[in-house]
Amino acid sequence: MNTDFLQQLGLAGHNPGTSTGRKSSGVGAAFQSYTPVNGALIGSVTQTTREEYEQVILTAEAAFKVWREMPAPKRGEIVRQYGDLLREYKDPLGRLVSYEMGKSLQEGWGEVQEMIDICDFSVGLSRQLYGLTMHSERPHHRMYEQWHPLGIVGIISAFNFPVAVWSWNAMIALVCGDVCIWKPSEKAPLCGVACQLLFQRILEANDLPEGIISLVNGDYKVGEWMTQDTRVPLISATGSTRMGKIVGQAVAARLGRSLLELGGNNAIIITPSADLNIVLTGAVFGAVGTAGQRCTSTRRLIIHESVYEEVKNKLAKAYGQLRIGNPLDETIHVGPLIDKDAVNNYLHAIAEIKREGGSMVVEGGVLEGAGYESGCYVRPCVAEARPEMAIVQHETFAPILYLLKYKELDEAIAIQNGVPQGLSSAIMTNDLRDAEKFLSTAGSDCGIANVNIGTSGAEIGGAFGGEKETGGGRESGSDSWKAYMRRQTNTINYSKTLPLAQGIRFDL
């Protein structure tokens, strides 16, 4: 298999896992990255030691004092340059994402495009960090608010989007005046090293200090160092709900801030008026894209009884046309799961479906033989289920789709909302009343609610995140930038007296 993209990105067989942007180190023990495509060793990365972590923090603190003084549009110019470099390296970086994580090549390229898009968004944002002005009740007083950078932003990302989610946080944090320390997933560490090497070029070309963007690598212990560190005022963490609860509690215990983007158990409601061609495209891509390993993957189809059998039959036919295999082949729809643990979770979920009385519409299973040597390739499957089944309430990071039947829209919305997670949701309908009800206060309780598109494929212009056990955080677009800054209210008295608020008198 041609892996020239590794050399194009500056990756070697062994790579230092700690970097302060212009300097890299690697004195810790090494851990290996294997591709789920064929099980081959891609390379190794050194784990960040406690001593290296301390040096990263000290370097970041020093860099912040310089970076925060640079005007925001000038910071945006640095981000613009990084976006241009990503355009140049979109192909090799997209191939690395596909090879190390296992998503299709089209999705790998798409993930890098998200990085480019958020750079463009952040450049514009660098001239729009607006505050408000308020009228004072006191004469000859002026009130306004302004936003200041927080300091060090710690970013903990997951394997399924090994580069894009970091950029959603880092590019916005940079234009806000923060500096960033990134711990990528230990399941996709080389993607983190590659992004850091590219940013290093921008820092060197602009003679900027090290520590503006830093990288640390390792297991959960490295993440614990950041979450418990009072020198890191904001932790942005993406991953499972279980992980998010640990991070949230640790950060809250020191009265820090956390931005959590956690699990999803996303549903599409299909009404009698829905265009079934749109339904099929949205449902199938949502369920099998990234082999069901997106937090926005479609896991439940809530189908009106009048079209239930038709939708079920069309889905079964569509699943029969899926091509599963090497994700670097552009004709492939579905690549492998990330590792054997993910395969075991997939098999366990199928066993639970059957144990709880569900029935398989499209059977699952692990694929074997030529091209599937890694043991991480599975068949996307479809099961008829009931909303109250325990396995349906649970998020399984695999291509398993549950079919649920409803009679009235209120019932469908209740089913949609009746899970612990609250990330993404959708309704397929040509009925304006149904669409508006779904989007109303009495409708979807998710952070994302779509009409006639699926649950996955969010654009960077909108705030991304969800409610309930999804964590409540918002990343990327809209006014999500405010999470990376501190608000300050200012009152200026330009009179020759000192009137007090609320008419209080204090005469001396």
RODO-2510 file (C-alpha; in nm, 4 decimals, decimal comma):
residues 508
     n   res          X          Y          Z
     1     m     0,0000     0,0000     0,0000
     2     n     0,1341     0,3420    -0,0994
     3     t     0,1987     0,5459     0,2149
     4     d     0,3996     0,8305     0,0627
     5     f     0,1622     1,0693     0,2409
     6     l     0,3398     0,9888     0,5679
     7     q     0,6692     1,1257     0,4380
     8     q     0,4944     1,4247     0,2772
     9     l     0,3655     1,5203     0,6216
    10     g     0,7079     1,4832     0,7838
    11     l     0,6175     1,1703     0,9801
    12     a     0,8822     0,9100     1,0588
    13     g     0,8780     0,5585     1,1959
    14     h     0,9322     0,7036     1,5415
    15     n     0,7994     1,0489     1,6347
    16     p     0,8376     1,2744     1,9399
    17     g     0,4978     1,3187     2,1008
    18     t     0,5588     1,6449     2,2852
    19     s     0,5894     1,9766     2,1066
    20     t     0,5716     2,3434     2,1987
    21     g     0,5283     2,4470     1,8379
    22     r     0,8892     2,5134     1,7442
    23     k     1,0573     2,2481     1,9560
    24     s     0,9739     1,8797     1,9913
    25     s     1,0884     1,6286     2,2496
    26     g     1,0402     1,2634     2,3173
    27     v     1,2016     1,1109     2,6228
    28     g     0,9006     0,9080     2,7362
    29     a     0,8132     0,5515     2,6489
    30     a     0,6827     0,4973     2,2973
    31     f     0,3406     0,3692     2,1994
    32     q     0,2433     0,2411     1,8581
    33     s    -0,0246     0,3425     1,6090
    34     y    -0,1688     0,0610     1,3990
    35     t    -0,4027     0,1150     1,1075
    36     p    -0,7405    -0,0602     1,1195
    37     v    -0,7206    -0,0834     0,7379
    38     n    -0,4898    -0,3853     0,7437
    39     g    -0,3469    -0,3993     1,0948
    40     a    -0,0048    -0,2683     0,9882
    41     l     0,2133    -0,0583     1,2157
    42     i     0,2132     0,3029     1,0954
    43     g     0,4615     0,4428     1,3436
    44     s     0,5295     0,5129     1,7079
    45     v     0,4915     0,8239     1,9226
    46     t     0,6550     0,9005     2,2562
    47     q     0,4339     0,9571     2,5575
    48     t     0,4629     1,2933     2,7275
    49     t     0,6332     1,2701     3,0647
    50     r     0,5328     1,4746     3,3674
    51     e     0,8504     1,6807     3,3306
    52     e     0,7754     1,7498     2,9654
    53     y     0,4195     1,8475     3,0534
    54     e     0,5437     2,1013     3,3071
    55     q     0,7729     2,2525     3,0466
    56     v     0,4842     2,2729     2,7981
    57     i     0,2746     2,4629     3,0544
    58     l     0,5535     2,7070     3,1383
    59     t     0,6222     2,7698     2,7708
    60     a     0,2518     2,8214     2,6998
    61     e     0,2214     3,0708     2,9871
    62     a     0,5098     3,2730     2,8475
    63     a     0,3676     3,2592     2,4940
    64     f     0,0270     3,3793     2,6140
    65     k     0,1763     3,7036     2,7417
    66     v     0,3041     3,7751     2,3905
    67     w     0,0116     3,6358     2,1898
    68     r    -0,2606     3,8208     2,3816
    69     e    -0,0949     4,1552     2,3007
    70     m    -0,1061     4,0918     1,9263
    71     p    -0,4142     4,2594     1,7718
    72     a    -0,6885     4,0091     1,6945
    73     p    -0,6799     4,0699     1,3153
    74     k    -0,3058     3,9969     1,3222
    75     r    -0,3783     3,6728     1,5034
    76     g    -0,6343     3,6016     1,2334
    77     e    -0,3622     3,6454     0,9722
    78     i    -0,1643     3,3605     1,1319
    79     v    -0,4730     3,1386     1,1193
    80     r    -0,5253     3,2388     0,7551
    81     q    -0,1757     3,1209     0,6702
    82     y    -0,2425     2,7876     0,8392
    83     g    -0,5620     2,7473     0,6380
    84     d    -0,3665     2,8067     0,3171
    85     l    -0,1106     2,5457     0,4216
    86     l    -0,3916     2,2996     0,4901
    87     r    -0,5184     2,3582     0,1361
    88     e    -0,1756     2,2595     0,0104
    89     y    -0,1659     1,9455     0,2251
    90     k    -0,5328     1,8478     0,2079
    91     d    -0,4635     1,5308     0,0116
    92     p    -0,1875     1,3759     0,2275
    93     l    -0,3484     1,4818     0,5564
    94     g    -0,6852     1,3456     0,4437
    95     r    -0,5161     1,0176     0,3502
    96     l    -0,3523     0,9992     0,6931
    97     v    -0,6901     1,0536     0,8627
    98     s    -0,8385     0,7749     0,6521
    99     y    -0,5444     0,5407     0,7101
   100     e    -0,4989     0,5927     1,0839
   101     m    -0,8664     0,6231     1,1800
   102     g    -1,0354     0,4101     0,9119
   103     k    -1,2970     0,6481     0,7687
   104     s    -1,3486     0,6622     0,3933
   105     l    -1,1087     0,8724     0,1906
   106     q    -1,3884     1,1088     0,0924
   107     e    -1,4605     1,1636     0,4623
   108     g    -1,0886     1,2046     0,5351
   109     w    -1,0610     1,4801     0,2776
   110     g    -1,3870     1,6236     0,4084
   111     e    -1,2453     1,6424     0,7589
   112     v    -0,9471     1,8450     0,6396
   113     q    -1,1889     2,0681     0,4491
   114     e    -1,3623     2,1346     0,7815
   115     m    -1,0262     2,2516     0,9158
   116     i    -0,9886     2,4876     0,6200
   117     d    -1,3429     2,6152     0,6666
   118     i    -1,2950     2,6890     1,0363
   119     c    -0,9741     2,8765     0,9549
   120     d    -1,1711     3,0940     0,7116
   121     f    -1,4447     3,1449     0,9704
   122     s    -1,1908     3,2380     1,2377
   123     v    -1,0168     3,4910     1,0149
   124     g    -1,3456     3,6785     0,9765
   125     l    -1,4180     3,6370     1,3459
   126     s    -1,0882     3,8053     1,4342
   127     r    -1,2484     4,1379     1,3328
   128     q    -1,5818     4,0672     1,5026
   129     l    -1,5146     3,9985     1,8710
   130     y    -1,7894     4,2409     1,9609
   131     g    -1,8971     4,3627     2,3025
   132     l    -2,2062     4,5663     2,3942
   133     t    -2,2702     4,9196     2,5112
   134     m    -2,5307     4,9911     2,7787
   135     h    -2,6951     5,3121     2,9022
   136     s    -2,6091     5,3973     3,2602
   137     e    -2,8710     5,5195     3,5064
   138     r    -2,6114     5,7658     3,6361
   139     p    -2,5459     6,0925     3,4482
   140     h    -2,2164     6,1313     3,2651
   141     h    -2,1374     5,7621     3,2872
   142     r    -2,0692     5,5170     3,0083
   143     m    -2,1075     5,1399     3,0368
   144     y    -1,9848     4,8727     2,8021
   145     e    -1,8563     4,5172     2,8026
   146     q    -1,5485     4,3725     2,6416
   147     w    -1,3994     4,0275     2,5983
   148     h    -1,0488     3,9207     2,6976
   149     p    -0,8634     3,5946     2,6284
   150     l    -0,8696     3,3290     2,8995
   151     g    -0,5136     3,1985     2,8782
   152     i    -0,4307     2,8339     2,8120
   153     v    -0,7008     2,6224     2,6490
   154     g    -0,6620     2,2474     2,6936
   155     i    -0,8086     2,0412     2,4095
   156     i    -0,8774     1,6671     2,4439
   157     s    -1,0013     1,5146     2,1182
   158     a    -1,1429     1,1762     2,0181
   159     f    -1,0280     0,9305     1,7524
   160     n    -1,3296     0,9625     1,5230
   161     f    -1,2483     1,3187     1,4132
   162     p    -0,8740     1,3195     1,4798
   163     v    -0,8009     1,6622     1,3242
   164     a    -1,1226     1,8600     1,2651
   165     v    -1,2454     1,8901     1,6241
   166     w    -0,9061     2,0150     1,7400
   167     s    -0,9189     2,2853     1,4743
   168     w    -1,2761     2,3852     1,5706
   169     n    -1,1409     2,4707     1,9137
   170     a    -0,7857     2,5821     1,8406
   171     m    -0,8438     2,8186     1,5493
   172     i    -1,1178     3,0081     1,7323
   173     a    -0,9203     3,0091     2,0574
   174     l    -0,6179     3,1503     1,8740
   175     v    -0,7995     3,4488     1,7274
   176     c    -0,9489     3,5083     2,0726
   177     g    -0,5945     3,5471     2,2043
   178     d    -0,5603     3,2140     2,3834
   179     v    -0,2827     2,9597     2,3478
   180     c    -0,3649     2,5890     2,3135
   181     i    -0,2363     2,2562     2,4422
   182     w    -0,3722     1,9553     2,2553
   183     k    -0,3927     1,5957     2,3681
   184     p    -0,5080     1,3911     2,0670
   185     s    -0,6565     1,0454     2,1029
   186     e    -0,4007     0,7744     2,1680
   187     k    -0,5819     0,5825     1,8918
   188     a    -0,4856     0,8419     1,6290
   189     p    -0,1716     1,0182     1,7591
   190     l     0,0031     1,0616     1,4251
   191     c    -0,2738     1,2902     1,3023
   192     g    -0,1924     1,5187     1,5941
   193     v     0,1803     1,5107     1,5202
   194     a     0,1157     1,5945     1,1533
   195     c    -0,1051     1,8955     1,2352
   196     q     0,1531     2,0215     1,4830
   197     l     0,4357     1,9917     1,2286
   198     l     0,2358     2,1948     0,9783
   199     f     0,1601     2,4680     1,2324
   200     q     0,5252     2,4753     1,3297
   201     r     0,6028     2,6037     0,9793
   202     i     0,3679     2,8977     1,0310
   203     l     0,5224     2,9883     1,3667
   204     e     0,8739     2,9761     1,2219
   205     a     0,7826     3,1744     0,9093
   206     n     0,6368     3,4515     1,1266
   207     d     0,9091     3,4377     1,3937
   208     l     0,6493     3,3709     1,6640
   209     p     0,7405     3,2211     2,0020
   210     e     0,6983     2,8573     2,0832
   211     g     0,4077     2,7655     2,3075
   212     i     0,1269     2,9244     2,1079
   213     i     0,0237     2,5761     1,9927
   214     s     0,1502     2,2762     2,1904
   215     l     0,1061     1,9007     2,1706
   216     v     0,1087     1,6342     2,4412
   217     n     0,0510     1,2628     2,3895
   218     g    -0,0316     0,9620     2,5997
   219     d    -0,3094     0,7830     2,7820
   220     y    -0,5760     0,9209     3,0156
   221     k    -0,3146     1,0248     3,2734
   222     v    -0,1930     1,3060     3,0469
   223     g    -0,5516     1,4242     3,0176
   224     e    -0,5819     1,4154     3,3971
   225     w    -0,2819     1,6446     3,4323
   226     m    -0,4613     1,9053     3,2231
   227     t    -0,8063     1,8669     3,3758
   228     q    -0,6679     1,9065     3,7278
   229     d    -0,4331     2,1944     3,6411
   230     t    -0,5500     2,5360     3,7644
   231     r    -0,3186     2,6957     3,5077
   232     v    -0,5528     2,5710     3,2339
   233     p    -0,8755     2,7718     3,2775
   234     l    -1,0692     2,5941     3,0018
   235     i    -1,0794     2,2267     2,9074
   236     s    -1,2564     2,1375     2,5847
   237     a    -1,3117     1,7612     2,5765
   238     t    -1,4727     1,5456     2,3100
   239     g    -1,5520     1,1807     2,3753
   240     s    -1,7836     0,9479     2,5603
   241     t    -2,0340     1,0569     2,8237
   242     r    -1,8424     0,8484     3,0784
   243     m    -1,5223     1,0396     3,0023
   244     g    -1,7070     1,3713     3,0030
   245     k    -1,8455     1,3145     3,3505
   246     i    -1,4952     1,2505     3,4829
   247     v    -1,3550     1,5597     3,3117
   248     g    -1,6473     1,7792     3,4124
   249     q    -1,6220     1,6843     3,7782
   250     a    -1,2453     1,7339     3,7877
   251     v    -1,2604     2,0768     3,6260
   252     a    -1,5596     2,1872     3,8362
   253     a    -1,3766     2,0859     4,1545
   254     r    -1,1198     2,3588     4,0826
   255     l    -1,3894     2,6009     3,9554
   256     g    -1,2502     2,5893     3,6037
   257     r    -1,4502     2,5869     3,2819
   258     s    -1,5253     2,2827     3,0691
   259     l    -1,6652     2,2624     2,7180
   260     l    -1,7993     1,9101     2,6701
   261     e    -1,9088     1,7487     2,3443
   262     l    -2,0067     1,3944     2,4324
   263     g    -2,2218     1,1071     2,3110
   264     g    -2,5257     1,1082     2,0855
   265     n    -2,8157     0,8712     2,0249
   266     n    -2,9550     1,0466     1,7241
   267     a    -3,2898     0,9834     1,5579
   268     i    -3,4705     1,0694     1,2361
   269     i    -3,8507     1,0891     1,2466
   270     i    -4,0075     0,9817     0,9173
   271     t    -4,3587     1,1152     0,8621
   272     p    -4,6203     0,9946     0,6103
   273     s    -4,5448     1,2889     0,3784
   274     a    -4,1680     1,2353     0,3707
   275     d    -3,9831     1,2089     0,0391
   276     l    -3,8442     0,8576     0,0718
   277     n    -3,5570     0,9242    -0,1682
   278     i    -3,4290     1,1896     0,0722
   279     v    -3,4993     0,9569     0,3642
   280     l    -3,2808     0,6815     0,2198
   281     t    -2,9838     0,9064     0,1474
   282     g    -2,9960     1,0758     0,4869
   283     a    -3,0603     0,7612     0,6876
   284     v    -2,8055     0,5362     0,5195
   285     f    -2,5215     0,7887     0,5179
   286     g    -2,6060     0,8902     0,8738
   287     a    -2,6009     0,5304     0,9935
   288     v    -2,2992     0,3892     0,8071
   289     g    -2,0765     0,6954     0,7494
   290     t    -1,7508     0,6637     0,9444
   291     a    -1,8730     0,3079     1,0142
   292     g    -2,1228     0,4502     1,2645
   293     q    -1,8450     0,6115     1,4693
   294     r    -1,9699     0,9696     1,4610
   295     c    -2,1255     1,1331     1,7629
   296     t    -2,3912     1,2475     1,5122
   297     s    -2,4431     0,9034     1,3549
   298     t    -2,8066     0,8084     1,2986
   299     r    -2,8883     0,5302     1,5433
   300     r    -3,2705     0,5334     1,5428
   301     l    -3,5308     0,5674     1,2681
   302     i    -3,8728     0,6526     1,4108
   303     i    -4,1091     0,5634     1,1265
   304     h    -4,4811     0,6274     1,0879
   305     e    -4,6762     0,3036     1,0710
   306     s    -4,8237     0,3931     0,7285
   307     v    -4,4804     0,3932     0,5599
   308     y    -4,2946     0,1599     0,7962
   309     e    -4,2848    -0,1492     0,5747
   310     e    -4,1911     0,0495     0,2656
   311     v    -3,9040     0,2239     0,4435
   312     k    -3,7838    -0,1036     0,5928
   313     n    -3,7777    -0,2766     0,2547
   314     k    -3,6015     0,0120     0,0815
   315     l    -3,3404     0,0225     0,3571
   316     a    -3,2705    -0,3489     0,3275
   317     k    -3,2192    -0,3086    -0,0479
   318     a    -2,9921    -0,0051    -0,0009
   319     y    -2,7785    -0,1832     0,2596
   320     g    -2,7281    -0,4647     0,0099
   321     q    -2,5505    -0,2176    -0,2184
   322     l    -2,2965    -0,0946     0,0369
   323     r    -1,9309    -0,1503    -0,0481
   324     i    -1,7155    -0,2318     0,2552
   325     g    -1,3371    -0,2351     0,2412
   326     n    -1,0149    -0,0364     0,2270
   327     p    -1,1153     0,3241     0,2979
   328     l    -0,8362     0,4589     0,0763
   329     d    -1,0326     0,3239    -0,2210
   330     e    -1,2594     0,6107    -0,3292
   331     t    -1,5388     0,3713    -0,4316
   332     i    -1,5773     0,2312    -0,0789
   333     h    -1,8720     0,3410     0,1367
   334     v    -1,7723     0,1841     0,4705
   335     g    -1,4297     0,1313     0,6212
   336     p    -1,3274    -0,0548     0,9373
   337     l    -1,4031     0,0119     1,3005
   338     i    -1,1158     0,1681     1,4906
   339     d    -1,0021    -0,1483     1,6725
   340     k    -1,0956    -0,4915     1,8092
   341     d    -1,2537    -0,3400     2,1211
   342     a    -1,4985    -0,1542     1,8961
   343     v    -1,5740    -0,4805     1,7155
   344     n    -1,6471    -0,6520     2,0454
   345     n    -1,8845    -0,3693     2,1460
   346     y    -2,0602    -0,4083     1,8117
   347     l    -2,1039    -0,7835     1,8602
   348     h    -2,2230    -0,7335     2,2169
   349     a    -2,4884    -0,4858     2,1012
   350     i    -2,6204    -0,7295     1,8389
   351     a    -2,6410    -1,0030     2,1016
   352     e    -2,8330    -0,7654     2,3308
   353     i    -3,0767    -0,6726     2,0531
   354     k    -3,1651    -1,0379     2,0069
   355     r    -3,1735    -1,1091     2,3801
   356     e    -3,4218    -0,8252     2,4343
   357     g    -3,6506    -0,9525     2,1603
   358     g    -3,5472    -0,7408     1,8633
   359     s    -3,5315    -0,8861     1,5135
   360     m    -3,2702    -0,8309     1,2450
   361     v    -3,3759    -0,6768     0,9144
   362     v    -3,0168    -0,6722     0,7846
   363     e    -2,7856    -0,9145     0,9618
   364     g    -2,4516    -0,8013     1,0984
   365     g    -2,1256    -0,9827     1,1527
   366     v    -1,7488    -0,9546     1,1255
   367     l    -1,6051    -0,9798     0,7741
   368     e    -1,3215    -1,2224     0,7064
   369     g    -1,0942    -1,3107     0,4170
   370     a    -0,8827    -1,1127     0,1719
   371     g    -0,8916    -0,7415     0,2410
   372     y    -1,0308    -0,7851     0,5917
   373     e    -0,7177    -0,9130     0,7665
   374     s    -0,7258    -0,6519     1,0430
   375     g    -1,0415    -0,8086     1,1855
   376     c    -1,2002    -0,4629     1,2202
   377     y    -1,4447    -0,4772     0,9289
   378     v    -1,8107    -0,5390     1,0131
   379     r    -2,1400    -0,5432     0,8256
   380     p    -2,3670    -0,2460     0,8891
   381     c    -2,6905    -0,3905     1,0235
   382     v    -3,0532    -0,2903     1,0800
   383     a    -3,2777    -0,4158     1,3597
   384     e    -3,6444    -0,3768     1,4497
   385     a    -3,6633    -0,2714     1,8121
   386     r    -3,8720    -0,1028     2,0803
   387     p    -3,7909     0,2373     2,2335
   388     e    -3,7719     0,1066     2,5888
   389     m    -3,5082    -0,1581     2,5119
   390     a    -3,1932    -0,0933     2,7144
   391     i    -2,9645    -0,1310     2,4144
   392     v    -3,1654     0,1324     2,2235
   393     q    -3,1091     0,3786     2,5085
   394     h    -2,7348     0,3189     2,4825
   395     e    -2,4926     0,4655     2,2276
   396     t    -2,2968     0,1931     2,0479
   397     f    -2,0171     0,3393     1,8358
   398     a    -2,0804     0,1091     1,5389
   399     p    -2,3048     0,0880     1,2281
   400     i    -2,6209    -0,0435     1,3966
   401     l    -2,9552     0,1162     1,3081
   402     y    -3,2767     0,0618     1,5070
   403     l    -3,6209     0,0847     1,3465
   404     l    -3,9028     0,2084     1,5720
   405     k    -4,2706     0,2514     1,4801
   406     y    -4,5092     0,5328     1,5788
   407     k    -4,8711     0,6431     1,5207
   408     e    -4,8868     1,0129     1,6168
   409     l    -4,6209     1,2849     1,5910
   410     d    -4,6347     1,3580     1,9659
   411     e    -4,5467     0,9944     2,0255
   412     a    -4,2571     1,0145     1,7796
   413     i    -4,1166     1,3265     1,9473
   414     a    -4,1465     1,1596     2,2877
   415     i    -3,9513     0,8604     2,1552
   416     q    -3,6937     1,0915     2,0003
   417     n    -3,6444     1,2756     2,3318
   418     g    -3,6699     0,9659     2,5485
   419     v    -3,2975     0,8887     2,5651
   420     p    -3,0261     1,0309     2,7930
   421     q    -2,8363     1,1931     2,5059
   422     g    -2,9367     1,5116     2,3232
   423     l    -2,7026     1,5889     2,0355
   424     s    -2,8596     1,5721     1,6875
   425     s    -3,2071     1,5022     1,5513
   426     a    -3,4030     1,5291     1,2286
   427     i    -3,7493     1,5015     1,0813
   428     m    -3,8311     1,4024     0,7245
   429     t    -4,1574     1,5644     0,6189
   430     n    -4,3262     1,7796     0,3556
   431     d    -4,5859     1,8938     0,6102
   432     l    -4,5109     2,2448     0,7376
   433     r    -4,7023     2,1866     1,0606
   434     d    -4,5027     1,8738     1,1418
   435     a    -4,1745     2,0518     1,0711
   436     e    -4,2590     2,3524     1,2843
   437     k    -4,3819     2,1384     1,5733
   438     f    -4,0575     1,9419     1,5664
   439     l    -3,8606     2,2680     1,5896
   440     s    -4,0852     2,4220     1,8565
   441     t    -4,0418     2,4331     2,2331
   442     a    -4,2450     2,1126     2,2509
   443     g    -4,0312     1,9460     1,9841
   444     s    -3,6785     1,8087     1,9738
   445     d    -3,4714     1,8582     2,2896
   446     c    -3,1408     1,8251     2,1037
   447     g    -2,8783     2,0879     2,0358
   448     i    -2,9203     2,0204     1,6629
   449     a    -3,2616     1,9769     1,4978
   450     n    -3,2862     1,9396     1,1193
   451     v    -3,5663     1,9223     0,8651
   452     n    -3,5227     1,7059     0,5554
   453     i    -3,1545     1,6420     0,6119
   454     g    -2,9952     1,3753     0,8271
   455     t    -2,8382     1,3955     1,1712
   456     s    -2,4748     1,4087     1,0569
   457     g    -2,2842     1,6529     0,8413
   458     a    -2,2869     1,9709     1,0517
   459     e    -2,1483     2,2895     0,8975
   460     i    -1,8934     2,5007     1,0822
   461     g    -2,1049     2,8170     1,0651
   462     g    -2,3471     2,6898     1,3286
   463     a    -2,2763     2,6168     1,6922
   464     f    -2,2137     2,2440     1,7352
   465     g    -2,3087     2,0534     2,0505
   466     g    -2,5976     1,9116     2,2484
   467     e    -2,7908     1,8882     2,5710
   468     k    -2,8393     1,6357     2,8544
   469     e    -2,5632     1,3736     2,8575
   470     t    -2,4114     1,5262     2,5454
   471     g    -2,2606     1,7818     2,7818
   472     g    -2,4107     2,1175     2,6889
   473     g    -2,1003     2,2559     2,5181
   474     r    -2,0912     2,4430     2,1863
   475     e    -1,8005     2,4456     1,9452
   476     s    -1,7284     2,5967     1,6044
   477     g    -1,9590     2,8686     1,4680
   478     s    -2,2168     3,1255     1,5770
   479     d    -2,1117     3,2885     1,9076
   480     s    -1,9268     2,9817     2,0368
   481     w    -1,6155     3,2008     2,0531
   482     k    -1,7425     3,3400     2,3828
   483     a    -1,6531     3,0123     2,5560
   484     y    -1,2846     3,0883     2,4936
   485     m    -1,2925     3,4382     2,6449
   486     r    -1,3773     3,6124     2,9693
   487     r    -1,6394     3,8870     2,9783
   488     q    -1,5657     4,2156     3,1512
   489     t    -1,8178     4,4917     3,2253
   490     n    -1,6741     4,8435     3,2348
   491     t    -1,8218     5,1655     3,3737
   492     i    -1,6540     5,4995     3,3082
   493     n    -1,7425     5,8118     3,5064
   494     y    -1,6509     6,1283     3,3189
   495     s    -1,8281     6,3682     3,5603
   496     k    -1,6823     6,5632     3,8520
   497     t    -1,8978     6,3825     4,1102
   498     l    -1,9502     6,0231     4,2188
   499     p    -2,3231     5,9395     4,2035
   500     l    -2,4051     5,5907     4,3302
   501     a    -2,6304     5,3413     4,1607
   502     q    -2,9948     5,2884     4,2671
   503     g    -3,0016     5,6460     4,3992
   504     i    -2,8085     5,5541     4,7127
   505     r    -2,6717     5,8548     4,9064
   506     f    -2,3441     5,8442     5,0967
   507     d    -2,2558     6,1936     5,2163
   508     l    -1,9280     6,2631     5,3937
***
